[in-house]
Amino acid sequence: KQWYQRRVRGLMTERLRKIIRNVDFKKDGETVFQSASFLGYVGLMTAVKAPSFALTLNERFNKEGGFIGIYQWIMGDRSAAWMGFLIRDVMENANSYSEAKNILMTHKLVAPAYFILSGNTTGEGVVITRSLTETLDVQALNITNGRYYLLQTNYDPWTTCPFYDDRRTPGNICMKQWKQDNVGFKSLFNVLSTKPNLNKLTVYTSILTVRDGLTTWMQDCKTPCTPW
């Protein structure tokens, strides 16, 4: 059983917290996929297509930003996808982990991003680091070599996080304390509910499995709490 976790941060935290919902997307009366989403938003950031794969998006803090891609889109080049809409397309049309992975690695994007994708077979889990036009890096699970989890915040995995926003180090410390045999609902929720991964910008936490779907909690970091 593969577990997957997601914590969302937002600048309009209080307002966003009130409109988060778990949504079932159905076709012909059957659920095709589920998502944690904000009311009124037609794209997706966090979703699971049981029993095939689960997927989420992380913003990539990068000097390239989304300015170039958005400018090109406004000027008429519509070959790049807005990430939330791309994820929705993947959830609607991809039928396997490998198919979803290929789309996420190759489609042009409006802004740089991290795609975190998990499947239904042991070892199916990747963090895909994307620029606007190409895949820069793929971090993959490797159970036999002791890499039983992947942790991604908003910085490239091969770089050092800035001292003022290092959520990676405490996150890794928490995961290693739980150890592989104890990875599950309780441990993942504990990691995401521990400061500084829980902070004033945290809107919600979702835990997903491709077998059971997703569960979402609105989060509120009580003072004293780091601002981000």
C-alpha positions in Angstrom: 0.0 0.0 0.0 1.5 3.3 -1.1 0.8 6.4 1.0 0.8 9.9 -0.4 0.6 13.2 1.5 0.0 16.8 0.5 0.1 20.1 2.4 -1.1 23.3 0.8 0.0 26.7 1.6 -1.7 29.9 0.6 -1.5 33.7 1.1 -5.2 34.0 1.6 -5.2 31.2 4.1 -8.3 32.1 6.1 -10.6 32.6 3.1 -9.2 29.5 1.3 -9.7 27.3 4.3 -13.5 28.0 4.2 -13.9 26.8 0.6 -11.8 23.6 0.5 -13.8 20.5 -0.4 -13.3 16.9 -1.4 -14.9 16.4 -4.8 -15.9 13.3 -6.7 -15.7 13.6 -10.5 -18.1 11.2 -12.1 -19.0 9.9 -15.5 -22.1 7.9 -16.2 -22.7 7.7 -12.5 -19.3 6.3 -11.7 -16.5 8.1 -9.9 -13.6 8.6 -12.2 -11.3 10.4 -9.8 -11.4 12.4 -6.5 -9.8 15.8 -5.7 -9.2 18.2 -2.9 -10.1 21.5 -4.5 -11.4 25.0 -3.8 -14.9 25.8 -4.7 -15.1 27.6 -8.1 -11.6 26.4 -9.3 -11.9 24.2 -12.3 -8.3 23.0 -12.4 -6.8 20.5 -10.0 -3.8 20.5 -7.6 -4.4 17.3 -5.7 -6.2 14.2 -7.0 -6.3 10.5 -7.0 -7.6 8.1 -9.7 -8.2 4.9 -7.9 -6.9 2.3 -8.3 -4.3 3.6 -10.7 -2.4 6.7 -9.5 -2.3 9.8 -7.3 -0.9 13.2 -8.3 -0.2 16.6 -6.9 1.5 19.8 -7.8 4.0 21.9 -5.9 5.0 25.4 -6.8 8.7 25.6 -7.9 10.4 28.7 -6.5 12.7 29.5 -9.5 14.0 32.7 -11.1 12.4 31.6 -14.3 9.0 31.8 -12.6 5.8 31.8 -14.6 6.3 35.2 -16.2 7.9 34.0 -19.4 5.3 31.3 -20.0 2.3 33.5 -19.2 3.7 36.2 -21.5 4.1 33.7 -24.3 0.5 32.4 -23.7 -0.9 35.9 -23.8 1.0 36.6 -27.0 -0.7 33.7 -28.7 1.5 30.6 -28.0 -1.0 28.2 -26.5 1.2 25.1 -26.7 2.0 25.3 -23.0 -0.5 24.0 -20.4 -1.6 25.7 -17.2 -0.6 23.2 -14.5 -4.0 22.9 -12.8 -5.7 22.2 -16.2 -2.9 19.7 -17.2 -3.5 17.7 -14.0 -7.2 17.7 -14.7 -6.5 16.4 -18.3 -4.2 13.7 -16.8 -6.9 12.6 -14.3 -9.5 12.4 -17.0 -7.5 10.7 -19.8 -4.5 8.8 -18.4 -5.3 5.3 -17.4 -2.1 4.2 -15.8 0.9 5.5 -13.7 3.3 5.2 -16.7 0.9 7.1 -19.0 0.5 9.9 -16.4 4.2 10.1 -15.8 5.0 10.4 -19.5 2.5 13.3 -20.0 3.8 15.2 -16.9 7.5 14.8 -18.1 6.9 16.0 -21.7 4.1 18.5 -21.9 5.1 22.2 -22.1 4.1 24.3 -19.1 3.3 27.9 -18.4 5.4 27.8 -15.2 8.0 25.6 -13.6 6.7 23.0 -11.1 7.1 19.8 -9.2 4.8 16.9 -10.0 4.6 14.3 -7.3 3.1 11.0 -8.7 2.5 7.7 -7.0 1.2 4.4 -8.5 -0.3 1.2 -7.2 2.8 -1.0 -7.3 5.7 -1.1 -4.9 8.4 1.4 -6.2 6.0 3.5 -8.2 6.6 7.0 -6.9 8.4 10.0 -8.4 9.1 13.7 -7.9 9.4 15.3 -11.4 11.2 18.6 -11.5 10.0 20.6 -14.5 11.1 23.7 -16.3 8.7 25.3 -18.9 9.9 23.0 -21.6 11.7 19.9 -20.2 12.2 17.6 -17.2 15.2 18.6 -15.2 15.3 15.8 -12.7 13.3 12.7 -11.6 13.6 11.5 -8.0 12.2 8.0 -7.7 11.4 5.5 -4.9 14.0 2.7 -4.5 12.8 0.4 -1.7 15.7 -2.0 -2.1 18.2 0.8 -1.5 16.3 2.2 1.5 14.6 5.0 -0.3 11.2 4.3 0.9 9.8 7.8 0.8 10.2 11.0 -1.2 9.8 14.5 0.4 9.3 17.6 -1.7 8.8 21.2 -0.6 9.3 24.1 -3.0 13.0 23.9 -3.8 15.0 21.7 -6.1 16.0 18.4 -4.5 19.7 18.8 -5.4 20.0 22.3 -3.8 20.1 23.5 -0.2 16.9 25.1 1.1 17.3 28.7 2.2 17.7 29.0 6.0 14.5 31.0 6.3 12.3 28.3 4.7 13.9 25.0 5.4 11.0 22.6 5.8 12.8 19.7 4.1 15.3 19.1 7.0 12.7 18.8 9.8 10.5 16.8 7.4 13.2 14.3 6.8 14.1 14.0 10.5 10.4 13.2 11.3 10.2 10.6 8.5 13.4 8.9 9.6 12.2 8.8 13.2 9.1 6.9 12.2 11.0 4.4 10.1 9.8 2.4 7.1 7.6 -0.2 8.9 5.6 2.6 10.6 4.8 4.7 7.5 1.1 5.1 7.3 -1.8 7.4 8.0 -0.7 8.3 11.6 2.9 9.0 10.8 2.3 11.0 7.6 -0.3 13.2 9.3 2.1 13.7 12.2 4.9 14.9 9.9 2.6 17.4 8.1 1.1 18.6 11.4 4.6 19.4 12.9 6.1 22.8 12.7 7.5 24.3 10.5 5.8 22.1 7.9 2.6 23.3 9.6 2.7 27.1 9.6 0.5 30.2 9.2 0.2 29.7 5.4 -1.0 26.1 5.7 -4.5 25.7 4.3 -5.2 22.0 4.3 -3.6 18.6 4.5 -4.5 15.7 2.3 -3.5 12.0 2.6 -4.1 9.8 -0.4 -3.8 6.2 -1.4 -4.7 4.8 -4.8 -6.7 2.1 -3.0 -8.7 4.2 -0.6 -8.9 7.6 -2.2 -8.2 10.8 -0.2 -9.0 12.4 3.1 -8.6 16.1 3.7 -8.3 18.3 6.9 -8.4 22.0 7.2 -5.3 23.1 9.1 -4.8 26.0 11.5 -1.4 26.6 13.1 -2.0 28.2 16.5 0.3 31.0 17.7 3.3 30.8 18.3 3.8 29.6 14.7 6.2 30.4 11.9 4.7 32.7 9.2 5.7 30.3 6.4 
